[in-house]
Amino acid sequence: MKVAIFSTCIVDLMFPNVGQAMVEVLERFGCETSFPNKQICCGQPTYNSGYHKETQKVFHNEVDALMSADADYIVGPAGSCVAMLREYKNLLKDDPKYADKAAAMADKTYEFSQFLYRVLGVRNAGAQLDAVATYHRSCHMTRLLREREAPYELLANVKNLQMVPLPRAENCCGFGGTFSVKEPQISRQMVDEKVNDILSTQASVLISADPSCLMNIAGRFSRRNEKIKIMHIAEVLNHNVDPARIRLADQPANV
C-alpha cells in the first residue's frame, strides 16, 4: 500500500519528531511512504482569516503536490489540517480544473490514527509506555472529521499506559488557529480552563492527535510554570514497540 505523507506546517516546523514517528509506524505496518516535496501550507489560516480568493493558489498547489505522488492514500498527523484537505472537495467544487482532483484527494485523505484504525485495521500497535496519561481531543478532528473512536481505541491497547478521562473533554483548548491571535484574552481563559482540567487528572503525560493543540496547551503550562510531558499519538504508538503485541481487527488478542 502506497501512502503520501502530508506533513503539515506545524509538524514540519515545530514537531519533526512527530512526522518521523508517524512514518516509522506506517512503514512497520507495510506502507510504502513518499513525501511530495512541493507541499506547503494547506491554506487554513489565510482562508479562515477571510482571504478566500488569495488562498485559491495555495489550494491548487497542495492538490497538485499531493496528487503528484503515486499513492493509494494521503495521511497526515493533524486532524485540523486533514479536515481542511477534506474540505477542498467543497471549496473547489466550482473550479473546472481542480474540482475532480480535489474530490479525489479528499476521498483518500486520512488523519494518522484514523488511517491506522479504519483503513489498516490496527487495534494494537505493539507499543508500551509506562505512564499515566490523559487525552485531549481536538475540535476539528472530533467535529469536522467526526472521529471520536480511533485514538481512544489505539491508546487503550498501549501496554502499561493508564489513561485517565479528561474532564470537559469536548471543550476547545482556545487555540483555533488565528482565533488565539484575534481574541487573546478569551483564548487564554479557555486554555487556562484546559490546563486546570488536565492538572486535575494528575496525569504526567498529555496526548493528542493535533500538534497545534499540544503547542498551545504546552505553552500555557510553561507560562504558568506547571509541568506536563506532551506526546503526539504517533510518538506514543511508536514507543517501545514489540512486534509480538501487534494486533489487527481480525486477529485475536495475545494472551
URFENWO-V163485 format. One record per backbone hydrogen bond with DSSP energy under -1.0 kcal/mol. NH is the residue of the N-H (numbers start at 1). CO is the residue of the C=O. E is the energy in kcal/mol with one decimal. If there is no record, write none. Layout:
NH,CO,E
NH,CO,E
//
This chain:
3,32,-2.6
4,73,-2.8
5,34,-3.0
6,75,-2.5
12,8,-2.3
13,9,-2.7
14,10,-2.2
15,10,-1.1
18,15,-1.7
19,15,-1.1
20,16,-2.0
21,17,-2.2
22,18,-2.5
23,19,-2.2
24,20,-2.3
25,21,-2.2
26,22,-2.5
27,23,-2.7
28,24,-1.6
29,25,-1.2
30,27,-1.6
31,26,-2.2
32,1,-3.1
34,3,-1.9
39,36,-1.3
47,43,-2.5
48,44,-2.7
50,47,-1.7
51,46,-2.2
52,50,-1.6
55,51,-1.5
56,53,-1.2
59,55,-2.3
60,56,-2.7
61,57,-2.3
62,58,-2.4
63,59,-2.5
64,60,-2.6
65,61,-2.7
66,62,-2.6
67,63,-2.3
71,69,-1.8
72,2,-2.0
73,2,-1.7
74,108,-2.9
75,4,-2.4
76,110,-2.1
82,78,-2.5
83,79,-2.2
84,80,-1.4
85,81,-2.0
86,82,-2.3
87,83,-1.4
89,86,-1.1
90,87,-1.3
91,87,-2.4
92,88,-2.6
95,92,-1.7
99,95,-2.5
102,98,-3.0
103,99,-2.0
104,100,-2.3
105,101,-2.3
106,102,-2.5
107,103,-2.0
109,106,-1.3
110,74,-2.8
112,76,-2.4
115,111,-2.7
116,112,-2.3
117,113,-2.4
118,114,-3.0
119,115,-1.7
120,115,-2.3
122,116,-3.0
123,247,-2.8
124,247,-2.3
128,239,-2.7
129,159,-2.4
131,129,-1.5
133,162,-2.9
134,205,-2.0
136,207,-2.8
142,138,-2.0
143,139,-3.5
144,140,-1.7
145,140,-2.1
147,141,-2.4
153,149,-2.3
154,150,-2.3
155,151,-2.4
156,152,-2.0
158,155,-1.7
159,127,-2.1
161,158,-1.7
162,131,-2.7
164,133,-3.2
171,168,-2.1
179,176,-1.9
180,175,-1.4
182,178,-2.6
183,179,-3.0
187,183,-2.7
188,184,-2.4
189,185,-1.9
190,186,-2.2
191,187,-2.6
192,188,-2.3
193,189,-1.9
194,190,-1.9
195,191,-2.8
196,192,-2.5
197,193,-2.1
198,194,-2.3
199,195,-2.7
200,196,-1.7
201,198,-1.1
202,199,-1.3
204,132,-2.2
205,132,-1.4
206,229,-3.1
207,134,-2.6
208,231,-1.3
214,210,-1.7
215,211,-2.6
216,212,-2.1
217,213,-2.9
218,214,-2.7
219,215,-2.0
220,216,-1.7
221,217,-2.3
222,218,-2.3
223,219,-2.2
224,220,-1.7
225,222,-1.4
226,221,-2.8
229,204,-1.8
231,206,-2.6
233,208,-1.9
236,232,-1.8
237,233,-2.5
239,236,-1.6
242,126,-2.9
245,242,-2.4
246,243,-1.0
247,124,-2.3
249,121,-2.2
251,248,-1.9
//
